[in-house]
């Protein structure tokens, strides 16, 4: 068990809808990362937050947004959903001291199916 | 940005054999290389990592090697067991604005036959 909790485990929704994925990091970790995993694209970095502030941005679509709250949990919001957004969405957390590499600890993901 | 190539995409071995997975990276500034194991229905979990100031690192049956000049690194698993069956990902990362964001390879599905 990595200590990272993601909810829900599965989500089925229709095109055009909006969903929210939730992540609770490991105790003591200040940084949260979101990744998208699909068969054709592998693990793609979306966005990182550190102690409530956005720190790094990857290939995140404008239809997607995220935030990290004062209690350090994070939410990834996906809107105007398209069939191609169907994927596994992973949250990871780390200590992420600035300028130092740190291990990412992944949750078990949310499987999103857009029909 | 960083680009990580990983080979092979599938690797099938007999129990007790060794398995080797190879990765190359493009950004010479990358200096941290973790390896992750992903079992079915779970998220990736780190199994070993190596930093650029080290050429090799071992942890029981697992070892990683790094050749910075050639920009490639490898994972070696000896005496494979059926429970080693999983998807393995290599990653490379360099600091960007103070953050280390791993760029992952496409994964290797390792199958260990009893």
Contacts between the chains, C-beta under 8 A, distances in Angstrom:
chain1	res1	chain2	res2	distance
A	2	B	43	6.6
A	2	B	45	6.5
A	4	B	43	7.4
A	33	B	101	7.4
A	42	B	104	6.0
A	42	B	105	7.3
A	42	B	106	4.5
A	42	B	107	6.4
A	43	B	44	7.3
A	43	B	89	6.6
A	43	B	104	4.1
A	43	B	107	7.9
A	45	B	101	5.5
A	45	B	102	7.6
A	45	B	103	7.2
A	48	B	99	6.0
A	48	B	101	6.4
A	50	B	99	7.6
A	55	B	97	7.1
A	55	B	98	7.4
A	55	B	99	5.2
A	56	B	96	6.5
A	56	B	97	6.4
A	56	B	99	4.5
A	56	B	101	5.4
A	58	B	101	6.9
A	90	B	43	5.4
A	90	B	44	7.5
A	92	B	43	7.5
A	96	B	99	6.9
A	96	B	100	7.7
A	98	B	98	4.1
A	98	B	99	7.7
A	99	B	95	5.9
A	99	B	98	5.3
A	100	B	100	7.5
A	101	B	31	7.6
A	101	B	32	3.7
A	101	B	49	8.0
A	101	B	51	7.2
A	101	B	93	6.2
A	101	B	95	7.7
A	101	B	100	4.2
A	102	B	100	6.9
A	103	B	34	6.7
A	103	B	46	5.1
A	103	B	49	7.0
A	104	B	34	7.6
A	104	B	46	7.2
A	104	B	102	6.5
A	105	B	45	7.8
A	105	B	46	7.5
A	106	B	36	7.7
A	106	B	43	3.3
A	106	B	44	5.0
A	106	B	45	6.8
A	107	B	43	5.3
A	108	B	41	7.0
A	108	B	42	5.2
A	108	B	43	5.0
A	109	B	42	8.0
A	109	B	43	5.4
